[in-house]
Amino acid sequence: MENMSVSNKIKFVDFCAGIGAGRLGLENLGMECRGFSEIDKFSEYTYRRFFGNEEKNFGNLMKINSKDLPDFDLLIAGFPCQTFSVVGKRRGMEDKRGQIIYGLIKIMKEKNLI
Ligand SMILES: C[S@@+](CC[C@H](N)C(=O)[O-])C[C@H]1O[C@@H](n2cnc3c(N)ncnc32)[C@H](O)[C@@H]1O
């Protein structure tokens, strides 16, 4: 038992991870990343150049089974904003990209975060 160490860091999962700018900020605050979710292979390639190859990419967050996710205290998600942007068509929730928030809410509920 004496060699066991349990991290008391705040743990997060990085959804819509992109190239990991959001993650960088949380890690600089002393938090611990427990995995990420990204669907674009070029983003993932760059992300792994920054953060290594060890972690699991949980893929499309709209298809994630929350039981497959590790436990975490908070999530970060810089989800696509084009559908809300004033320079776009502003279809909001009517655009598939705008509905990502519902996938995030589902995950947070299933992980008892809300
Ligand atoms: C605005 S960028 C995120 C930027 C990121 N926060 C960063 O710090 O680099 C949005 C990202 O969400 C990803 N994405 C879009 N739909 C997704 C989905 N269903 N599941 C996971 N990632 C998704 C896109 O591929 C894109 O890289």
The ligand as an SDF file (V2000), in Angstrom:
LIG
                    3D

 27 29  0  0  0  0  0  0  0  0999 V2000
  -12.7530   24.4030  -33.2580 C   0  0  0  0  0  0  0  0  0  0  0  0
  -11.9120   22.8790  -33.5130 S   0  0  0  0  0  0  0  0  0  0  0  0
  -11.2440   22.5220  -31.9130 C   0  0  0  0  0  0  0  0  0  0  0  0
   -9.9940   23.2060  -31.5620 C   0  0  0  0  0  0  0  0  0  0  0  0
   -9.3920   22.6580  -30.3120 C   0  0  0  0  0  0  0  0  0  0  0  0
  -10.2050   22.9850  -29.1390 N   0  0  0  0  0  0  0  0  0  0  0  0
   -7.9590   23.0770  -30.1190 C   0  0  0  0  0  0  0  0  0  0  0  0
   -7.6320   23.5620  -29.0400 O   0  0  0  0  0  0  0  0  0  0  0  0
   -7.1560   22.8840  -31.0330 O   0  0  0  0  0  0  0  0  0  0  0  0
  -13.2400   21.6940  -33.5480 C   0  0  0  0  0  0  0  0  0  0  0  0
  -12.7600   20.2700  -33.6530 C   0  0  0  0  0  0  0  0  0  0  0  0
  -13.8520   19.4030  -33.3860 O   0  0  0  0  0  0  0  0  0  0  0  0
  -13.6550   18.2270  -34.1390 C   0  0  0  0  0  0  0  0  0  0  0  0
  -14.9280   17.5240  -34.1980 N   0  0  0  0  0  0  0  0  0  0  0  0
  -16.0300   17.8500  -34.9330 C   0  0  0  0  0  0  0  0  0  0  0  0
  -17.0320   16.9820  -34.7250 N   0  0  0  0  0  0  0  0  0  0  0  0
  -16.5500   16.0650  -33.8330 C   0  0  0  0  0  0  0  0  0  0  0  0
  -17.1320   14.9130  -33.2310 C   0  0  0  0  0  0  0  0  0  0  0  0
  -18.3870   14.5200  -33.5150 N   0  0  0  0  0  0  0  0  0  0  0  0
  -16.3780   14.1990  -32.3470 N   0  0  0  0  0  0  0  0  0  0  0  0
  -15.1090   14.5750  -32.0750 C   0  0  0  0  0  0  0  0  0  0  0  0
  -14.4950   15.6640  -32.6180 N   0  0  0  0  0  0  0  0  0  0  0  0
  -15.2210   16.4050  -33.4890 C   0  0  0  0  0  0  0  0  0  0  0  0
  -13.1630   18.7620  -35.4780 C   0  0  0  0  0  0  0  0  0  0  0  0
  -12.5140   17.7710  -36.2420 O   0  0  0  0  0  0  0  0  0  0  0  0
  -12.2300   19.8970  -35.0250 C   0  0  0  0  0  0  0  0  0  0  0  0
  -10.8910   19.4790  -34.9180 O   0  0  0  0  0  0  0  0  0  0  0  0
  1  2  1  0
  2  3  1  0
  2 10  1  0
  3  4  1  0
  4  5  1  0
  5  6  1  0
  5  7  1  0
  7  8  2  0
  7  9  1  0
 10 11  1  0
 11 12  1  0
 11 26  1  0
 12 13  1  0
 13 14  1  0
 13 24  1  0
 14 15  1  0
 14 23  1  0
 15 16  2  0
 16 17  1  0
 17 18  1  0
 17 23  2  0
 18 19  1  0
 18 20  2  0
 20 21  1  0
 21 22  2  0
 22 23  1  0
 24 25  1  0
 24 26  1  0
 26 27  1  0
M  CHG  2   2   1   9  -1
M  END
$$$$
